[in-house]
Structures are given as structure tokens and as C-alpha cells.
């Protein structure tokens, strides 16, 4: 372990300063005039002022011995030469070396403190005008304030990266804001969850039973559980019990449940939380559910103009024209879709959803005396999906332009939408694909923008994973009895021989005939332990490349979790090291990006206009105005990606099954290993398998597959079904245990989660 020590000295020279972080490399003059190199995350320190640095020495391979800074403090003392250099620096406009010497000679080495505390301290010094006096006092005051804020924040035990985020958010008021209420950081500053904020609060002397702490724990628990587990509410008992568990882990004594209940009542009475039917809601999720219900009712209040018999006639015409024969269930889907204001088509791969959509589009055009190529038809009909890749698939299958829901609604630089109830869409028919991915907040935005005259067709696979964000929209719609639903359950003839589709059906039926693996046709299985899985992935990729395959375009690794020996992060790191030898590299904190890397966007970015789940390829790493940028090709869209946004980017040789929803890949490698534990569930495995178009390679253990298909997803706690349901029956089986253990919440690190995390 490196031996920590304290050194003291003044900044002699800045060798390197990062343009997008606090990282610096400096030359420091020690008290014995020795020069050493110091490195670390610090603000711009003044020349001439003496600082104390805590850290350790290390030997750098290329640059030799360096002192790594862990923290620093200002000693409030100058050398005479340092003080003169400081006062004659460019910060003090118009103060040269002669005037600086006069000030030091008159006021001494503690002149800075005298000038700060006495506005008349500079009076009588030769060459000091009223303007120069004002400049000196203002610069000293501002510099000291900034230094004091940094030093104070360091004293709270915060890391340099945390301090940078706080300064970016609150400027020089950062320390005051924290002292006022450190729990505000949970919702106001990215990267601060309850644990970090609570430790900070306790360091500041806030008592464990302080109402700010109890209320913060309640709000954090509600948001954490809902946004992590896809719920839109918790019951009162769940919230109290889970808040108690959170506080118990971080308190030196047991907080009484009555204290939690009393603070919960205060939060409800002050309208910060919403109480309904013994359910507690965050206002964003509550308003989203209510808004979707109101928008649905508004749409359903309008009569539909197309008659069943007219649609049946057109089905016959379409069959004759494009030489197709629809099954009775497919005909039913077309009739239901065009004769109802809102309808749902649900079915797995190979059930003919896109064949039905083609028929719907042709018939809709004929019912309106238009053709598919007419500009007016393309104005009247909109097609959209939650992700860019899903929209692209929809477009390829229907030969009609499709977009993301965000683009359709006019996602803007304010992270909101241009289209809403006051500026609705112009379409008379709207078809949304991959509706299982639709969370309640995006559903709210979509439904608000649908005009009253519009017909809506929702398409999706109810067996897939639900949305990453809160809500269970497709499930709630299907089970509400408020809409006409067509369930496609027959595999079409052209898909019957696909072993990928056969395996997906076996997964849903929870009974796998493992002789399918022996056929080695489209589906391949390799029995491996976690310890040798990555080596096998290498062999597969080596063979793939030798046969002319492209690991960027033609193959995708899917896994259910990020951490662990065979987690997404470990696989990505291993593949990058082995297959990308580029020396055009950008390093930020613990992330390494190289030219030609395959990357994944982790959140919506309204400025760059790229969406959560978009996959791209780094074409170049470049510099402009001393700032680093990546040039990334996202499916033909070239984006200049600033290094400041790298937290939103990750490698994508392997991605999570959640992030793969809405996408289709030629070839898929999918580890199914016992080490994935609780993440091995039926819908996760089904969703991963159905992403493969041509070949599926499964690596793992049969026991892990068997266990996963028996593990069902927890049914999400939502209220949309009851709000839409005609009989308003409360489903008691949707209420889970009164205690919700934090350890069981899926694959994501939710430290710093806020109600706004999934708004996009």
C-alpha cells in the first residue's frame, strides 16, 4: 500500500490541465526549493501561495516520480517573492511588479488578509488609484471565496469528481446549499443517492431522527423501488417497511416506525407525495397514469367511420392483388384494427405481425381513396417505435417511413416534446410497434399528442420484457378489457422451420426439447462454466472473422447483467483489448475508448439527438479548442460527441438484453450462466433469444436454462389497469410482499436515481 504523506509548497508551473475535468499536472516548489511533479484533481491554484497536499508518491512508467494528490488545504502564507508574483499576475489588471512590491513592503506578508478585512488597508500606497484598489480587493475576494468553497467541500469528505459536479450545479453557493440540506443532492445532482447524501449529512452533524433525513429516506425509497422495479406505486406498508430497512442500515440506533409514518403523512399533506387507495405515488408517475387514462377516454369518445363489411371486401382485394392468403386470425386482426378506435395486435416472432400491418396500410389507403405513394397518405399515416432500431425494422418490413416516438413528438433541447394536446399530431392513423418497451411517462407524452380524430393500432409481443422505466403499459392495456385485442399464437408456415422461433416457443411453454441443440441448425449450444466462457467467445469471434465476418455489424453479444466475471463490462473490456489494436485512444476516469470501438448510448441526449439504446461506431478521436471529441457514426448519423458526455456512453460489443429490445441482430451470442443468479428469468431469456435473426449461440449450463424458464418476472405494481378497466377490479395479486428487499432490484446501479431519470 502506498504510504501517505504531507508536502508543502507553491505552484511553480502548470504542465497539463484537462479541459473537461479538474485533473492537472503541476510543478511544485517545496520549502527547500526542490521541484517535484504533482498530479490530481484540484482547482486552479494561485502561484505564490503555500499549499499543503496530502497524498503519496508513485513511479510513473513514462514520467518518473510523481506525487498523487488526495486532498489539499491552503496554508494562508506566502513567500515574499511568491506574494509579489501573485499580486503582479494577470489576475490583477494594471498591477505590475513595482506596485506589488510597494504593497508587500507597506503591509507585509499578511497583506492579503489585511486587504480582505480592511477596505482602507491600501490607502496611502504609492501608485494605488481608487480603481486599482477596487480591482485588488475584488480579485482577492473572489479567489479566496472560490478556494474556500473547494477546501470546505474537500473537508466534507467529498471526492474531486463530486466537488466538480457540485460547483457546476451551485457555483460558489455549493457549500451553503449542502449545509442547508444535503439531502437535496439526491434529486438535484447526478450521482448522489441516499447513501452518499446521508453520510454527508451525518458528517455535518444532522441528527439521525432529523425530519429532513426521514423524509429524504421515504422519497428516495419510493423512487428507488418504482424506477428500479418498474412500479408506479408502493402500498403504505411497503413504503414504511422499506424506508425503515434503508434507515436501519445507515443508523446507529433503530428509528421508530411511527416517526417514519408521521413524516410520510407530512409529505402527503404537503402534496409532495400522493395517497390513493392505500397506495403512495410519486406525483410524476401518478399524473402519467391519470393522463394516459384521460387521453384514452378522449380517443374512445370519437366514433369510427369504417364498417366491418367494407374492410372485409378490401381484404379480398388485397389478397388477390399481392397474392397472399390471410389466415382467419390475421383477417380478424385487420378487421379489429380498422373498425376500432384503439386496437392491439400482440404476438411473438413468426406470427405474421408485419404481414398484417402491410394489409392494414393497403386497405386504409383504399378506404380513403389514396395510394401508398401519395404524399397525403404519408401525412395521414404515422408509424413509430420506441427505439431507432425498432423503427428501422418497421420501415424495412412495411416499406413506409417510420420514426422513433421521440422524433415523432418533436423531442427538443429542453428535454420535452413539441407535440402535445395543444399542438397535436396531424395523422388520422397511428401505428406504434414494440409497445412492450413503452413506459408510463413516454406513454403519457404520446397519448397527449394523439388527435381525437386518430385511430391507434398498438403492436407488440406481450411475452417480452416490460419497459426499463416504470409502468407495464402493454400488459395493462391488454388486460383492462378497454380495447379490442388480437392475440396471434400460430407460427406462420415460412417461420415453422426456424429453430430460433421453435426455441422461443419452447421457452414460453416452459418445456425445452434439447434435441434441438443437436441439430446445429440456427441454434448452437456450448456447455461451459463462467471461468472459460470468455475464452470460448474469443474462439467463436476468431472463426467468425476468419470467415469474413464483421464483429461490429454482424454479431452481438447479449447478457443479462453488467457485473461479474462474465458480466457485460468484463466481456466488453476483454473484446476491446483483444480485437481493437488502435492507438487512437481517449481515457476518462476508468473508461477507455478507441477508434473503431462499438459503443452504446445510455440515455437520451436532446442536443446531440441520439437516444437511449442507440449503437454506434467510433470513427475518430480528435481535439478542437483543446477539448477532446469522439466522432461517432450512429446508424449513418455522424455525431461529434464531447468527452464531457462520456458517462452516457459505454462499449457495446456486449449489451444488456434490456437494451437489445426493439433490435434484431444477424447473429447473437448469449451466455446463460448460473452466476447470473436472479437475473435469469423467463422473459429475459425469451427476449434475448428472439433478437437473433440467423444464428443463436448459447453458452452456459442446461441447469441455468431450466431454472430461468421457471422463474417468472415479478408482476409490476401499477394502477393503469384499474384506471382503464370497466369494472375497476383491484387485483390483489399485484401487491407484493410488504417488505421489498433492496438487494433484489435487478441489474442497474441506481445510486442517484431521481424521478426524472426515465422521463426521456
C-alpha angles and dihedrals in degrees: 000000000000114000112241118224141167123241130183129206149108130271110261100174142353108231096178136003122186114231095215105033141033092259114130140168112211141176109233125198110215123212090265089054092252113145119224135170118246125190133187149090108305136136120252103290123206124255114244097023118113116237133185116221127196116204144087141274121249135177113241115209093227107020102037127222116009136172112230112213118223097168139344142198136196116247094201092227132113136195111234093247091044091051093050090048090049095051093045094048121114089263089077102056112212096011109118131185094271094054091044090054090050091054093049093046092050100041103025131221092315091058093119092061091045092051091048094050102035121047090197096052092103095050115120097020112133113253096016110129124186090257094050091047090054092047093051094049094046095048093047092047094050094044093049093046091053092046091048091052092052093045092046092050090049088053089058089065095253121151121240091252091052090049091051091053091049094048090047090053104038104016112204091345091070097105093045092049092051094047090049093055121340090189090071086078090072092072102020106048126047115240098029116111128170094278096057095040092046093052089050091049093050090048087055091053100256108156121243092240094047109134090230088061096045093047092047090052091051095049092043092050092050093048094041094053096041098046094039098044100032096247125142095202146013125215116247092252093048092052095046094046095045092045088052090052091050093049092044090060093054103035132086091218135027115275112222115245090227089063090054092047093050092051090047089055089051091052091051094046091049089052093241088121129026124230121202130156092347088307125121118213136186105235094240094056094040092051091046093056093045091047093052090050092050093046092049092051090049091053093046091052090071119084121240116235103203118091124217095236092052091052092049090054091052092049088060091049092050092048091053094043100049096028098241133134115212119210117238090256092051090050089050090053092052093047093046092048096051098037096050131067092225122018137168130216114191130177144123130257115304095025094109103251094149092045087057092048091053089054092047091052094048093047093045089053092051093046087057096042092246138118127230091250095055115112089221091056091052089051093049095047124058126185122193145160135190095254136039093240092050090049090050091052090049091050093049092048098046100031086228127116112263130181140186116274088243092056092044090054094044101249104208143195091270090062089248135100131262091209117071140126090300094047105027129181118274097226128114093197124039123183119191119192129198091027091167085077093056112109123201097258094051089044088055092053092046097048093046089059097049110103118233092244093057128108114218127207117187118198127188150123110260090196092065125092115283121244122299089233126062121294138052098233102164093044092048093047093050094047098042096079087222095112140044107257127195113196113201109205104156121092110228120241095252091055099042094093095051110111089199090060092041090053092048089054091049090051091053091047089048092230121102124194098210092198083084088074091056092058090069090206114136092324121070128179128199120189107224142150121233091254094065101030096098091049089055091048087055091052092049092049092045090054091044092054093045088057092053098267123150113222090201100054106019109043136042131189114215125193133167100231143032104219131068140049092303098027123128094262094052093047092049093049092048094049093046092052094047103039108027110065095166115137091202093103139163118197123193120172104308096342124100121191125183135189108271093025117144108234140187128214111228101195141019114274113196093188096053090033094227123133138223107275097024112142121212144166124237106238097178144351112221146162131235125176089351091303126117122235138179119217104215129185109215103188093314096325111112112214128188099218117200118223088231087072097051092112085071093056132072138169114276108197081107122024134177120269087237090059091047094064113121091022132104124202130194093228129015130195110198123181113207103187133165089236090070087073116172092013090071101097134147098251093046092054092043093049093049094048093049092056090072117094105178111004135017121194115191119194120189144049132328089222090058091052092048092049094047097053090054092051110086125199115260107258106248120243105239135144100208093094092057092044091054098036116105093218095041091220112177110227105220091189089068091069110089130200116318088240118057111196112221092214093069100060106115135249108322132090101234099185104136096019113161135180088261098055095096098031090108 
